[in-house]
């Protein structure tokens, strides 16, 4: 009985130590990608597919498939718009909208593939700012981390975003978008 307990405890200690020492406990990086506004129609008529840039941090939890994450994204949208002046519509030329997002969330990591791909799904809550307004929203997405070397990963992530779910005024439409981003993440600890 003593031998079995000793082997079991030794195996568990070895497993925990090797998992902790090889785990990427903290990742920090920068990246960007494309933002495509999907709704409302008043936004899709003006803004085309544009770009975003940001930073991301992740905290790996040894032995758990859940990874807490936080990010900041700056979405820059531009297009051609029209303004109404009385009974006539006149072209107003280039219009722009900048949307900033602060987000926190969790990603659920599936079993890593032997090719260096680590697929996941993610759910985030966001605080969004645009046109002097602050709203709360969220996103859901899928992605994968691609390990290049032990301290460097590429994170490819596609998400469906709802920028203003909470805090809207009466008659304010929900702004939704699709994004495709790539982040370069460096591992620490």
GISUL-V254007 format. One record per residue. N is the residue number from 1. RES is the residue in one small letter. PSI is psi in whole degrees, 0 to 359 (NA if undefined). OMEGA is omega as a letter, one per 40 degrees, with the letter a starting at -180 (* if undefined). D_LAST is the distance of its C-alpha to the last C-alpha in Angstrom with 1 decimal. Layout:
BEGIN
n:N res:RES psi:PSI omega:OMEGA d_last:D_LAST
n:N res:RES psi:PSI omega:OMEGA d_last:D_LAST
END
This chain:
BEGIN
n:1 res:x psi:318 omega:a d_last:37.9
n:2 res:x psi:319 omega:a d_last:35.8
n:3 res:x psi:316 omega:i d_last:34.7
n:4 res:x psi:315 omega:i d_last:33.6
n:5 res:x psi:319 omega:i d_last:31.6
n:6 res:x psi:316 omega:i d_last:29.9
n:7 res:x psi:317 omega:a d_last:29.0
n:8 res:x psi:313 omega:i d_last:27.8
n:9 res:x psi:318 omega:i d_last:25.6
n:10 res:x psi:319 omega:i d_last:24.3
n:11 res:x psi:317 omega:i d_last:23.5
n:12 res:x psi:317 omega:i d_last:21.7
n:13 res:x psi:314 omega:i d_last:19.5
n:14 res:x psi:315 omega:a d_last:18.8
n:15 res:x psi:314 omega:a d_last:18.1
n:16 res:x psi:317 omega:a d_last:15.6
n:17 res:x psi:317 omega:a d_last:13.8
n:18 res:x psi:326 omega:i d_last:13.6
n:19 res:x psi:319 omega:a d_last:12.7
n:20 res:x psi:319 omega:a d_last:9.8
n:21 res:x psi:332 omega:a d_last:8.5
n:22 res:x psi:351 omega:a d_last:9.4
n:23 res:x psi:148 omega:i d_last:8.5
n:24 res:x psi:94 omega:a d_last:6.8
n:25 res:x psi:322 omega:a d_last:5.9
n:26 res:x psi:129 omega:i d_last:6.4
n:27 res:x psi:141 omega:i d_last:8.8
n:28 res:x psi:137 omega:a d_last:11.3
n:29 res:x psi:179 omega:a d_last:14.5
n:30 res:x psi:159 omega:i d_last:18.2
n:31 res:x psi:198 omega:a d_last:21.3
n:32 res:x psi:187 omega:a d_last:24.7
n:33 res:x psi:212 omega:a d_last:27.7
n:34 res:x psi:145 omega:i d_last:31.1
n:35 res:x psi:124 omega:i d_last:32.6
n:36 res:x psi:112 omega:i d_last:35.9
n:37 res:x psi:130 omega:a d_last:37.8
n:38 res:x psi:327 omega:a d_last:39.6
n:39 res:x psi:157 omega:e d_last:41.6
n:40 res:x psi:171 omega:a d_last:43.7
n:41 res:x psi:326 omega:i d_last:46.4
n:42 res:x psi:333 omega:i d_last:47.0
n:43 res:x psi:320 omega:a d_last:43.5
n:44 res:x psi:335 omega:i d_last:43.7
n:45 res:x psi:334 omega:a d_last:47.0
n:46 res:x psi:320 omega:a d_last:45.5
n:47 res:x psi:130 omega:i d_last:41.8
n:48 res:x psi:184 omega:i d_last:40.9
n:49 res:x psi:125 omega:a d_last:37.6
n:50 res:x psi:197 omega:a d_last:35.4
n:51 res:x psi:164 omega:i d_last:31.8
n:52 res:x psi:153 omega:i d_last:28.7
n:53 res:x psi:156 omega:i d_last:25.5
n:54 res:x psi:185 omega:i d_last:22.4
n:55 res:x psi:153 omega:a d_last:18.7
n:56 res:x psi:145 omega:i d_last:16.5
n:57 res:x psi:141 omega:i d_last:13.3
n:58 res:x psi:146 omega:i d_last:12.1
n:59 res:x psi:107 omega:a d_last:10.4
n:60 res:x psi:135 omega:i d_last:10.2
n:61 res:x psi:113 omega:a d_last:12.0
n:62 res:x psi:138 omega:i d_last:12.1
n:63 res:x psi:2 omega:i d_last:15.8
n:64 res:x psi:141 omega:i d_last:17.0
n:65 res:x psi:8 omega:a d_last:18.3
n:66 res:x psi:134 omega:i d_last:17.9
n:67 res:x psi:114 omega:i d_last:15.3
n:68 res:x psi:145 omega:a d_last:15.9
n:69 res:x psi:155 omega:i d_last:16.2
n:70 res:x psi:150 omega:a d_last:17.7
n:71 res:x psi:162 omega:i d_last:19.5
n:72 res:x psi:129 omega:i d_last:22.3
n:73 res:x psi:140 omega:i d_last:25.0
n:74 res:x psi:112 omega:i d_last:28.0
n:75 res:x psi:125 omega:i d_last:30.9
n:76 res:x psi:119 omega:a d_last:33.8
n:77 res:x psi:141 omega:i d_last:37.1
n:78 res:x psi:163 omega:a d_last:40.4
n:79 res:x psi:188 omega:i d_last:43.8
n:80 res:x psi:133 omega:a d_last:47.5
n:81 res:x psi:170 omega:i d_last:49.1
n:82 res:x psi:149 omega:i d_last:52.5
n:83 res:x psi:148 omega:i d_last:53.8
n:84 res:x psi:126 omega:i d_last:56.9
n:85 res:x psi:97 omega:a d_last:59.5
n:86 res:x psi:234 omega:a d_last:62.4
n:87 res:x psi:359 omega:a d_last:64.0
n:88 res:x psi:149 omega:i d_last:62.4
n:89 res:x psi:132 omega:i d_last:59.0
n:90 res:x psi:148 omega:i d_last:57.9
n:91 res:x psi:133 omega:i d_last:55.0
n:92 res:x psi:359 omega:i d_last:52.4
n:93 res:x psi:213 omega:a d_last:50.4
n:94 res:x psi:131 omega:i d_last:46.6
n:95 res:x psi:152 omega:a d_last:44.7
n:96 res:x psi:156 omega:i d_last:41.0
n:97 res:x psi:129 omega:i d_last:38.6
n:98 res:x psi:129 omega:i d_last:35.0
n:99 res:x psi:122 omega:i d_last:32.9
n:100 res:x psi:143 omega:a d_last:29.6
n:101 res:x psi:131 omega:i d_last:27.3
n:102 res:x psi:125 omega:a d_last:24.6
n:103 res:x psi:151 omega:i d_last:23.2
n:104 res:x psi:148 omega:a d_last:21.1
n:105 res:x psi:193 omega:a d_last:21.2
n:106 res:x psi:145 omega:i d_last:20.0
n:107 res:x psi:140 omega:i d_last:19.8
n:108 res:x psi:116 omega:a d_last:21.0
n:109 res:x psi:127 omega:i d_last:19.6
n:110 res:x psi:181 omega:i d_last:22.4
n:111 res:x psi:127 omega:i d_last:22.1
n:112 res:x psi:143 omega:i d_last:20.4
n:113 res:x psi:151 omega:a d_last:23.1
n:114 res:x psi:348 omega:a d_last:23.2
n:115 res:x psi:6 omega:i d_last:23.5
n:116 res:x psi:4 omega:i d_last:19.9
n:117 res:x psi:135 omega:i d_last:20.9
n:118 res:x psi:87 omega:a d_last:19.3
n:119 res:x psi:152 omega:i d_last:22.0
n:120 res:x psi:163 omega:i d_last:21.8
n:121 res:x psi:152 omega:a d_last:24.1
n:122 res:x psi:151 omega:i d_last:23.2
n:123 res:x psi:125 omega:a d_last:25.1
n:124 res:x psi:148 omega:i d_last:24.5
n:125 res:x psi:139 omega:a d_last:26.5
n:126 res:x psi:153 omega:i d_last:27.2
n:127 res:x psi:122 omega:a d_last:29.0
n:128 res:x psi:140 omega:i d_last:31.1
n:129 res:x psi:133 omega:i d_last:33.1
n:130 res:x psi:145 omega:i d_last:36.0
n:131 res:x psi:38 omega:i d_last:39.5
n:132 res:x psi:8 omega:a d_last:38.9
n:133 res:x psi:152 omega:i d_last:38.1
n:134 res:x psi:128 omega:i d_last:35.2
n:135 res:x psi:165 omega:i d_last:34.9
n:136 res:x psi:139 omega:a d_last:32.5
n:137 res:x psi:206 omega:a d_last:31.9
n:138 res:x psi:173 omega:i d_last:29.5
n:139 res:x psi:159 omega:i d_last:28.7
n:140 res:x psi:141 omega:a d_last:28.2
n:141 res:x psi:176 omega:i d_last:27.0
n:142 res:x psi:152 omega:i d_last:25.8
n:143 res:x psi:183 omega:i d_last:23.2
n:144 res:x psi:143 omega:i d_last:21.1
n:145 res:x psi:131 omega:a d_last:17.8
n:146 res:x psi:114 omega:a d_last:18.7
n:147 res:x psi:124 omega:i d_last:16.2
n:148 res:x psi:304 omega:i d_last:17.3
n:149 res:x psi:166 omega:a d_last:14.8
n:150 res:x psi:335 omega:a d_last:11.5
n:151 res:x psi:4 omega:a d_last:9.6
n:152 res:x psi:124 omega:i d_last:12.7
n:153 res:x psi:150 omega:i d_last:14.6
n:154 res:x psi:135 omega:i d_last:17.9
n:155 res:x psi:113 omega:i d_last:18.6
n:156 res:x psi:126 omega:a d_last:22.4
n:157 res:x psi:129 omega:i d_last:23.8
n:158 res:x psi:134 omega:a d_last:27.4
n:159 res:x psi:155 omega:i d_last:28.4
n:160 res:x psi:119 omega:a d_last:31.6
n:161 res:x psi:143 omega:i d_last:31.5
n:162 res:x psi:103 omega:a d_last:33.9
n:163 res:x psi:327 omega:a d_last:33.5
n:164 res:x psi:68 omega:i d_last:36.0
n:165 res:x psi:322 omega:a d_last:36.5
n:166 res:x psi:137 omega:i d_last:36.8
n:167 res:x psi:10 omega:a d_last:38.7
n:168 res:x psi:151 omega:i d_last:41.3
n:169 res:x psi:165 omega:i d_last:44.8
n:170 res:x psi:132 omega:i d_last:47.8
n:171 res:x psi:357 omega:i d_last:48.4
n:172 res:x psi:124 omega:a d_last:44.9
n:173 res:x psi:151 omega:i d_last:43.8
n:174 res:x psi:130 omega:i d_last:40.3
n:175 res:x psi:122 omega:i d_last:38.5
n:176 res:x psi:155 omega:a d_last:36.6
n:177 res:x psi:160 omega:i d_last:34.8
n:178 res:x psi:138 omega:i d_last:33.1
n:179 res:x psi:150 omega:i d_last:30.0
n:180 res:x psi:117 omega:a d_last:28.3
n:181 res:x psi:154 omega:i d_last:25.1
n:182 res:x psi:127 omega:i d_last:22.6
n:183 res:x psi:144 omega:i d_last:19.1
n:184 res:x psi:118 omega:a d_last:16.9
n:185 res:x psi:131 omega:i d_last:13.2
n:186 res:x psi:138 omega:a d_last:10.3
n:187 res:x psi:139 omega:i d_last:6.9
n:188 res:x psi:156 omega:i d_last:3.8
n:189 res:x psi:NA omega:* d_last:0.0
END
